[in-house]
């Protein structure tokens, strides 16, 4: 049954959701990166119908941010589809004063749209507090703390250099929490052994939620003609962040681990899922494993801002098929089916024992009755 065929007495499913007090028209969020690089593209995203936008990460002194070119590399499947994407792009190289003006203009033009400032700074409390204060005064609705950029500026203890250290992350997140009453999410790096540790640190510090995952530290490949790794800049390269569809299985696993932590220790916290989302089915999987919202970056770079229309239609179609009327009705539903390997062994052994007992009970005299009983089951 399609949405147009639904009886009038049956409520229509809705994608509208409220997360940490933020009212989103749908759970689809532009992730921090090139698709949120200035006011023009952010406004375009809102016009297309995205639920929220996380702007490209800003810092106090953009003069220290110097990007190179080329800075992207792609992995193609045998059919030509781009399934992996590496980037060595840094945070925004535009002056904070420009961003502050643009934040104000974006919110003046679209006051009901949810604009989230992504921020990153060095290990200095006064720097984080100043950055928070200036962005909040410009009218942003929430903050996402970039503890996860996997390349660039590690010498300044920024990005994943900070996010890989739960103690440091917790301290900095605490500075931000004390400086604002707005919702705060911590964006986590996957380049750790156990994602629960930085997630726990962020939530313990008072963050309302976490976003995961950022890109995976990688080298896309080596050009076998030039013998140089890619992307190649002046004959050299550096490890970058890997994204697109190929990372989704890793992102789903880490989202599930964070969601289980949230359920057991921080039941009021939220989770924004990221990693290879390019279809409504992808979004449904993240939400089934506990995500409140889903973020898209590389997908927009591959398919454009109009992608959100297909994402909405496909997710609504999934909800219609299963009779779900809201995101909350199926969020986290699939977590109950995750268990340990030893439990899988126990469950399978129990099933085989039941089957063996059933097979041994068969007799020639009552085969008809036994077959009928099995049919009823």
N, C-alpha and C positions, 0 to 999 in steps of 0.2 A: 504494500500500500504506500503510495507516494504522499507527500505532505498535502498536495492539493486534493487527494481523495479521502483525507482523514475526516471522519464524522464530526459535525460541529460540536457534539457533546464531549469529544475527547480533547483535552488541552493540547495546544501546539507546543512542541519542544522549544526551549529557548536557550540561547548561548550566553545570555546576559549573566554576569557573575560578579560577586563582590569579594574582593581579596584584600585583607588588611585595611578595610574601610574604603578601598578604591573601587569605584563602580565602573566596571568594564562592560561595553556592549557585547563583547565576545572574549574568549580567552587567548586570542592570537595577538602576540606582542612582537614588535620589531626589536630584535636584539641589538645591543650596542655594537656599532661597527659602521662600515661605509653606508648602509641604507639609512642611517640617522646622522649623516655627516654635516648637515646644515638645516636652516629653517625651511628652505625650499622643499627638500626631500621629506622632511618630517611632516610638513603640511600636506604634501601629496599623500603620504601614508594615511593620515587622518581622513582625507577626502575619499580614499579608497575603502575605508571602513575598518582599519586595524583597531583592535581593542585598546592598545597602548603603544607607546614608543619609548624605548630606552635610547637616549641620544648617545652619540659617540662619546667616549670617555674624555673628560676634561681635567685639566690640572691648572695650577696657578700660573706657571711660567711655560707657555707654549714654545718659547724660543729654543728650549732644550730638545724639542721634538723635531727630528729631521728624518723624513721618510726617503726611501730610495725607490728606484724603478729599474727593471720590473720587480714587483713584489708579490705576485701570485704565481702559483703553479697548479696544474690540474692533472688528475688521474682519470683516465677514460676507461670505461668498460669496453668489451670487445665490440659492442654495437655502437660505440661512440658516445654514449651517455657519460656525462661528468659525474662520477661517484665519489671522488675525493678532491679536496681543494685545500691547498696550503697557502698561507699568507705570512708575510713578515712585516705587515703594516703596523705602525705604532698607533698610539692614541692620538687624539686630535692635535694638529699643529696650528690650529686657529686660536688667536688670542682669547683669553677668558672674557675680556670686555665685550668682544663681538658675540660670544655665546650668551652672555647675560642679557644683552639687548635682544638677541633672537629668542631666548626663552620667554622674555616678556611679550614679544610680538606674537609668538605662537599661542600663548595662553590668552592673550587679548582677543585673538581671532577665533580661538576654539576653546572657550573656558570649560566646557564639559568633557573635553578629551584629556586622557591621562598621559602626562608627560613626566618621564622619569629621568633624572640626571644621573649619569654614570660618572663617578669621580675616582680619581687615583692621585695619591700624593706620596712623598717621601715619608720616612719614619720621623715625623715631627708633628706633635699634637697641634701646635698653633696653625700649621699649614692646613691640616684636615678641617679644623674648626672654622678657619677663614673661608675655605672653599664651600663648606656646608652653608655657612651664613649667607654668602653671596648668591649661591644658587637658590636658596630658599626665598630670599628677598625678591628674586626674579619670578617667583610664582610656580616653581616646579611642584609636582604632586608627591614625589617620593624620591628616594635615593637608592642606587645600586652601587655597592662598593666593589671596585674592580680589584680583587685579590688574585687575579687569575691569568692575566696576559702572559703567555708562555715565552715571549721573546722581547728583547729590548729592555734597557734600563735596569737589569738585575744588579748592576753596580750601585744603584741608588736604592736598593731594597724595595723596589716597586713591583706591582703585578704579582706574578706567581712566586717570586722570591719572598714575598710577604705571605702569600696564601699557603705556601708549603710549610709554614711554621705556625701551628695552631696557637701557640702561646702569643706570638707576635700579632697574629690575626685577631685574637680575642682582645688584646689591649687596644688596638687601633679601632676595632668595631665599637668598643666601649667609649672611645673618645667621641665617635660620631653619634652614638646613642645618647650621650649626655648633651650633645649640642643641638639636637632637633627632636621635635615631637612627631615629625612626619614618618611614614613607613620607611623602613630601611631593609634592603635585601643585600646579602653578601654573595657575590658571584664567585663560585669556587672553581679551582683548577682540578682537572682530572689527573694531573701528573703527580699523584701521591699513591701510596700503597693502600690506604683505607680512607675513602672519602668521608666516612662518618666522623673522623677526628676533626677536620676543619669545620664541618657542618655543626658539630656539637659546640665547638669554640665560638662560632658566630652566634648561635642561638643563645648560648649561655651569656654572651655579652649583651644580649638584649635586642638583637636583630629580629625583625618580624618574620623574616623568611630568608631562604637561600635560593640562588639561581645556579643551575648546573646542567650541563657542564660547559666550561669554556673549551677552547680548542686543545688538541693533543699535540704535544711537542713531537716534531717529525722532520724528516728529510724526505721530500717527495720522490727523488730519484736522482740518477746520474745520467747525463747525456752521453751516450756511448760513442758519439762522434767527437765531441770536444773533451770528453772525460772529466767534465766539471759538473758538480751538483747543481740542482735547480731549485728555485729560480736563481739565475746567475747574474750578478751585479759586478761589473768591472772584472769579470773572470772569477769571482769568488761568491760564496753563499754563506748562509747561516741557518741553523734549525729554525723552523717556524711553527705555526699553529695549524693543525689538520682538522678539517671540518667536512661537511656534506654527508651524503647518505651512508657512506662507509663507516661513520663513527656511531651511527644510531644504536647498534647493539651494546656498545660500551656505555653510551649515555643512558640507555634504559636500565642497565644493571645498576649504575651508580644512582639513578633516580630512585629505584626501588629501595636501595640501601638507605638513602636519606629519608625516604618516606617511612620506612620501618622505624628509623630512629625518631622521627617526628612523632609517630603514633605512640611510641613507648615513653618518650621523655619530654617532648615539647608539643603537646596536642593542639595548641592554638597557633602554631607556626605554619607558614605557607611554603610552597615549593613551586618554582618556575622552571619547567623542564626545557632543556636545550640540547640539540644534537641531531642533525640530519632530518629535520621535519620539513617535508615538502608536499605532504598530502594529508587530507583529513584523517585517513587511517593511521598515519604516524602520530597525529595529535591524540587520537583516541587511545593509542597504546600508552603514551606518556600519562594521560589522565587516569587510565585504568591502574597504572602503577603509582598513583598518588599525587600527580602534579595538579596544581590549581590553575596554572596558566602554562602556555607553551610559547617559546621564543623562536623566531626565525631570522637568520641573517644571510647565510649562504644561499638559501632557497630564494630569497628576494633578488640576490645578485644573479641568479641563474634564470629566474622566471619573471621578475618584475614585481611591482607593488600590487598589481591586479591579482596576484596569487591568492590573496586573502579571500576573494570571492569563491574560488574553488575550495579552499580550506573550509570555509563556512558551510557551503553546500554539502560537502562530503561528510563533515562531522554531524550535521543535522540529519543526513541520511542514515548514518550509523545509529544515532539516537532513536530515529523513527523505527528502524528495524527491531530494536531491542525494547522499545516502549519507554525509553528514558525521557523525562520531561525537563531535566536540568542537569548541569554538569555535576552537581553534588550527588546526584543519584547513582552515578557509576564511578566517581572518583575513588581510587584505591581499591576497587572491587577485586582486581586480580592479585593483590598482595596476599590474599589468603591461600593462594595456590603455590606460593613459593615456600620451600622447605629445605632441609639439609639432605645431602646425599644418603646419609645413613637412614634417614626417615623414608626416602624413596625405596631403599633396599627392604626395609621392614614392611612397607605397604605392599610391595610386589610379592614378598614371601607370603604374606597373609592371604593375598588373592590366589596365589598358586595353591596354597593349602586348601582353601575353600573349593577351588576347582577340582583338586585331586579327590577331595572327599565326595564331591558330587559325582564324579566319574566312577568312583568305587562303589557307589550306592546303586548303580544301574543293575537291574535284573531283567531277565527275559520275561518273567511273569507279569511285571507291571510297567513295561516300557511305554505303553500308551499314556498312562497316568503321569509318569515322570516327564515325558515330552510335553504334555499339556501344562504341567506345573512350570516348566522352564519357559514356555511360551507366555504364560501369564506374567512372569517377571520381566 
